[in-house]
């Protein structure tokens, strides 16, 4: 199926085949952000103040919207009339095998977070979580393991993956069943009609690109910090880590390596570099999990998985709808701060990722049924995340509970806790190769996430049509991404990246809501025969 762009594109010059207005607008905003943060002495403090105000005003919206997206995806998959619908024509066959399909989706959506937070998040919530704050559990005791995992699984389970899925589903539905280009503005044709091709559509695409660049910048920012700790763990080079903190040079070199590798992968195309790296990610992930499953706290991890999954599903409705916003008591203030620092931060992070992951999911999911898509994009990734968190994080917890670690894992920096766990768990001859495996896996996940984001940005700017001569644009978007990451890391570190992401994700959360409405309208029209399948809305 060939597509015509839904947006005006240039017919000649540097921007041939691209929407110059969207491309220039995004680049201008990025450059202004970089210049402002680089030249304003208190830029990090200002960003933090805006972040705090955003959470105070829109915290309820973040909680409610993500719960709504999750509910919609589950309902559509379960209903017989919608779950059996194919993303494409009735005879459309999937482009990729199930293994390659799931590998690419999982690698684009979560890989880096699993390495950084597989130990860090369970350990943090082991020390503090809402149950501890409310007096229902005691911190740093065996009785707090189940509450710690209940809250940990919330941030990596059905809700976040449904955020990806609802965007991917909307895009795939309008592209493969409406004959429209695979770009963010296409679903808005159900609400705006021809106006989706005007300035309104441009605003939607611009918001999507900015959210994508900011979201991937945060992910790579956290990832390169862990990469620096891992590289220092292997090489012991002092220019990478000094006074237990990554150096500016170490972070800059790590960002440069990732950006260049991602650029080369994106230039090779979806069917080569990205597919190969995604498959490599999955193989290395299973290898690392197998190593921890054999040598780690296997029985403890199994108990945590079963109990944690039960506790998570039982408490999911309450956890997905409760908003703590009463600062009048110490308990209320601590609950609100915890939710702000963790749940709302995560929901903003996942939302910032949805433009590029959602579009990527749609790109690789043609021919799948809606029910199959829900299983592959929501259920299986959630279970994969649970396995990571329980096997690797459970091993770290067991080492601390048993007294073997003696606080060495808990006391390590968040980005260094995985390597601290390897140090405690394995004997000297095995520490080096397993650390190298972790670093290699982290590197491939970072590259895969970055190259996927660059390709998606390029696709959005081109109006959803894959360009034959996109090399110079892929190089430019890759360099801009690296510039944003390095500048924000230099000015305010991870906190600056975090602030920009929470602020930047807000506009796209509104875009997601209207994409969901557009999807429901299109499905309703299909069911009642008012919008023939295979034709764009309004034709």
Buried (B, 14 or more C-beta within 10 A) or exposed (E): EEBEBBBBBBEEEEBEBBBBBBBEBBBEBBEEBBEBBEEEEEBBBBBBEBBEEBBEEBBEBBBBBBBBBBBBBBEBBEBEEBBEBBBBBEEBEBBBEEEBBBBBBBBBBBBBBBBBBBBBBBBBBBEBBBBBBEEEBEBBEEEBBBBBBBBBBBBBBBBBBBBBBBBBBBBBBBBBBBBBBBBBBBBBBBBBEEEBBEEEBBBBBBBBBBBBBBBBBBBBBBBBBBBBBBBBBBEEEEEBBEEEBBBEEBBBBBBBBBBBBBBBBBBBBBEEBBBBBBBBBBBBBEEBBEBBBEEBBBEBBBBBBEBBBEBBEEBBEEBBEEBBEEEEEEBBBBBBBBBBEBBBBBBBBBBBBBBBBBBBBBBBBBBBBBBBBBBBBBBBBBEBBBBBBBBBBBBBBBBBBEEEBEEBBBEBBBBBBBBBBBBBBBEEEEBEEBBEBBBBBBBBBBBBBBBBBBBBBBBBBBBBBBBEEBEEBBBBBBEBBBBBBBBBBBBBBBBBBBBBBBBBBBBBBBBBBBBBBBBBBBBEBBEEEEBEBEEBBEE
